Amino acid sequence: MIPIDHPDRQAVTAELHARPVDLIEAECRVRRLVFVTSPRQEDNEALLGRFAEFCAANNLEVLPRGERQTSFTAGERAVTWEFHTEFVTITWRAPLGDRENWPANIGIEVLADARLIGAMRIDVIAEREIPERFIGQFNLSSLCVATVEDGIAQVATDFVADAAGFTRLEFAAGGLQPLRRSVLVRRLLEVDTYRNMALLALPLARRTAPDLGAAEQDLTALIGTLAAASTTETIQEALDRLHELSIRSGQLSEQLGYRFAASKAYGEILRARLLSLREGPTPYGSSIGRYLNNRVEPALGTCLALEKRLSTLTDKIERAIELLNVRIGLDLQIQNRAVLNTIASTAQSQFRLQATVEGLSVIAISYYALGILSYLLAGPLETVHFDKPLAISIAAPFIILLVWYLVRRVRTMHLGTPR
């Protein structure tokens, strides 16, 4: 029996080979551009369409659907395109003497709608250590020189963009085999790529911080007035203001949520890439890992603190709304109880009035009934020589009881009250 493959088996296996390492020469110049793309699916589809048109126009193999990396040759340059979730990288290598920062034949124009976030240049040299003449070309205040691969190679940079906007790294890889040299170059490119992407949340956090601070102050002032809110109108006004704050909080969460989550993920990848360099100290400057950690970690900490403040603000707003809703519910219960008490009191008054009217009705009807009876019995009683007043006195209790019974019977039939 041949087992049935999981529908995602091929995708899982292909992921292991999605971004193959390009073998590089012992001496070369590697450049990379990082472009942030649109989050809209249709824009990304349009980007892939333009890239396919570029490939077709230059007799290149079109990127198969689902693939995320492709390489081709453009003159003396070996070019690699990589498509990520929210950014695209163009990496190319050329001889060390190549001075063209923006080649016209590698497809940069395809990304006209994207925004450049990172540009770096790695000069791979055959020496085992960074020459002194190169170290003097870097900015001393941010100089980073470290050994990598447990001391077999060296890297130097200052993370300062040159006149063309490229961050320069010197990589002395003379002691490395071609595969390890290529892997280390890729790791260095990824360090700078994910450093840029991780820090992308910091400007947004700084722009959003005043709005968050204003919302926090408004909430603090509003909570201070809740104790004095005693009427339905003031409570409803406070509830409306809380709902407004809740909307503002939701808008801030919408602006920051994805960016902060992405930066957190990029920060984790950056830490992993720095660890994979296996850096060691040199007499010059700092290591890349220590320098970046001292800058990137506080930035990510700022974003994390802002995220926690926003979460706390949201929780406070929700608790305040719940308290006000409970307060409104209690007020409604009190009002309903007062209304029920009023209704009960009115019903009791009506019942007493009804009983009074019923008693008066019994007396009145009995009086008229006895009067009629006295006229009816006047003749017969005189004939039999029976005392008329005595006969009326004897009949009066029975007449009253009969009238009372009939009145109760009528009320039972028409009002449904118990007898």
Protein Blocks (a to p, Z undefined) as FASTA:
>chain_A
ZZdddfklmmmmmmmmmmccddddfbdcdddddddddfbfklmmmmmmmmmmmmmmnopa
cddehiabdcddehjaccdddddfkbccddddddfklcbfbdcklopmmmmmpccfbdcd
ddddfbfbdcfklmmmpcfklgccddeehhpaccddehiacfkopacddddfklpcfklm
mmmmmmmmmmmmmmmmmmmmmmmmmmmmmmmmmmmmmmmmmmmmmmmmmbfklmmmmmmm
mmmmmmmmmmmmmmmmmmmmmmmmmmmmmmmmmmmnopaddfehcdfklmmmmmmmmmmm
mmmmmmmmmmmmmmmmmmmmmmmmmmmmmmmmmmmmmmmmmmmmmmmmmmmmmmmmmmmm
mmmmmmmmmmmmmmmmmmmmmmnopafklmmmmmmmmmmmmmmmmmmmmmmmmnopaZZ
